[in-house]
Structure formats: C-alpha cells, structure tokens
Amino acid sequence: MKHQCKITVLERKVFPELQEQYLADPKSGPCPCFKVGDTFVLDRTPEKDDFYHLMNGKFCGEAWDAVSRYVYTALQGGSIMHGWTND
C-alpha cells in the first residue's frame, strides 16, 4: 500500500527576544529555508523514500525533528491522533 504525506508551511514565527538572547547572530530573522505556502509531498515506496532521506536535504534537521513522527505515521497509513486530524 502506498501513502503520501503533504506538508504545507502555514506560518513562520520569529521571537526576536529569544534570538537576541540565544543566537550567535541575534538579527538572523525568520528561518530562510521555508516560505509561507511552501508545499512538500512525501512518498515512501521501494523506489523513493523521502522519509529516511529528509527530502534529499530540503529540510533542516530542526524542522524535520519537529514534524518527522507525524510524517512517519502518515506514510504508514496511520493516524497519530485518531479523530483529531483529517486523514
């Protein structure tokens, strides 16, 4: 059985006070990797495995860590919060 998972960037949050306190470049601003509206469709088949290859470098490690368990569940055909999410 083949499943896909679609990820859409809905918003980008910036917390200047935390950037000022913790980042080496406190004026770095929002993440440069994603823009609102960006969409990614992930596959997991014998021919193509986006999950284990972090979309071939399209995701930074921090972003991937935030969503990977949900992506994995979707690609396996499951629901992580049955009744709370649209399957």
C-alpha positions in Angstrom: 0.0 0.0 0.0 1.3 3.4 -0.9 0.7 6.5 1.2 1.8 10.1 0.7 2.1 12.9 3.2 1.6 16.6 2.2 3.3 19.3 4.3 2.3 22.9 3.9 4.0 25.8 5.6 1.2 27.8 7.3 3.3 30.4 9.1 6.8 31.3 10.2 7.2 32.5 13.8 10.0 34.8 14.9 10.8 35.6 18.5 13.3 38.5 18.5 13.8 38.5 22.2 14.9 34.8 22.2 17.1 35.3 19.1 18.8 38.2 20.9 19.4 36.1 24.0 20.5 32.7 22.4 21.7 33.1 18.8 25.2 33.8 17.6 23.6 36.1 15.0 20.8 37.8 17.0 19.5 39.6 13.9 19.1 36.4 11.8 15.3 36.8 11.5 13.0 34.0 10.4 14.1 30.7 9.0 15.5 31.2 5.5 14.6 27.6 4.4 10.8 27.9 4.2 8.3 30.4 3.0 4.6 30.6 3.9 2.7 28.5 1.3 5.6 26.1 0.5 4.2 22.6 -0.1 6.0 19.3 0.0 4.6 15.9 -0.9 6.5 13.0 0.5 6.5 9.4 -0.8 7.6 6.2 0.8 7.9 3.4 -1.7 10.7 0.9 -2.6 11.8 3.3 -5.4 11.6 6.5 -3.4 11.9 7.0 0.3 11.6 10.7 1.3 11.3 9.9 5.0 14.7 8.5 5.6 16.4 10.9 3.3 14.9 14.1 4.8 13.6 15.0 1.4 17.1 15.0 -0.1 18.2 17.9 2.0 15.1 20.1 1.6 14.5 20.1 5.4 16.9 21.2 8.0 17.4 18.9 11.0 15.4 21.0 13.4 12.4 21.3 11.1 12.5 17.6 10.4 12.7 16.8 14.1 9.6 18.8 14.7 7.4 17.0 12.1 9.0 13.6 11.4 6.9 11.5 13.8 3.7 12.8 12.1 5.1 12.3 8.7 6.1 8.7 9.5 2.7 7.9 10.8 1.0 9.4 7.7 3.3 7.4 5.4 2.5 4.2 7.2 -1.3 4.9 6.7 -1.9 5.6 10.4 -3.4 8.3 12.4 -1.4 9.7 15.4 -4.4 11.5 16.9 -7.5 9.5 15.7 -10.5 11.8 15.4 -8.4 15.0 15.8 -6.9 15.2 12.4 -8.2 14.8 8.9 -7.0 11.5 7.5 
